[in-house]
Amino acid sequence: MAQFNYNTKEIIAKLVYYGPSLGGKTTNLQVLHKILDPASRGNLFSLETEADRTLFFDLLPINLGIRKGLELRLKVYTVPGQVKYNSTRRMVLTGADGIVFVADSDVNRYNDNIESLQNLIENLAVNSINIHEIPLVLQYNKRDLPNILSVETLGKKLNFRNVPSFESVAIEGKGVLESFIGILKGMMTHFAEKYHLAKGKTEISRIVEHMEKNLMEHVQKGQKIQKSAIQP
């Protein structure tokens, strides 16, 4: 659940990347952390388990252009993919405000995707979060593999809410930023409606557009820093 810090004028929200093991959750966070302006994000931390890990980092305030001066601060997490770490998954989902479900497009992972989605629904319920209400986007990862499930097949089984979906090759950075922007738009629209941050759809759209523009500025700064670092 989003927290409002009126001293720092921040909305503090939690975003969780969920999905089957080795589906691309970790890669998503690594790519995001790499492309963002170093001044706008915290360090990337990893909690190691036997054969899996949970990653997380903070994204420092994103200007929303709201009259009240509120900015968005994000805490971005992955969950371990293996079933034996289910208690950790539940803990990470505590207070979640948005979900990116990263599905593996490999034909051999068909059942793994379905089981992971069902596990997400169950673990959200344990945390008193309704899967039909929380902002959600789907990412169909590993679209570069030779034997993959069609987007139609994945959507039919996974996208029961008809939420935004994105094709990706996370290891190459493709689709990662698009999925991230997609969930942020959903989260900000949800916050604006739930907490009455704006009057009407037009103002909500303006807030979402302002947020996206500000985020892209963070990305562009990150790209410039990367280019300058590799130049002789």
FENPE-V665314 format. One line per field, one symbol per residue. ss: DSSP state (h for helix, s for strand, l for the rest). burial: + if it has 9 or more other ideal C-beta (glycine too) atoms within 8 Angstrom, else -. A space follows every 50 residues. Layout:
ss->???
burial->???
This chain:
ss->llsssllllsssssssssllllllhhhhhhhhhhhllhhhslllssssll llssssssssssslllllllssssssssllllhhhhhhhhhhhllllsss sssslshhhhhhhhhhhhhhhhhhhhllllllllsssssssllllllsll hhhhhhhhllllllssslshhhlslhhhhhhhhhhhhhhhhhhhlllllh hhhhhhhhhhhhhhhhhhhhhhhhhhhhhhll
burial->-+-+----++++++++++++--+++++++++++-+++--++--+----+- -+++++++++-+-+-+---++++++++++++---++-+++-++--+++++ ++++++--++-++++++-+++-+++-+-+-+--++++++++++----+-- --+++--++---+-++++++--++++++++++++++++++++----++-- --++-+++-+++-++--++-+++-++------
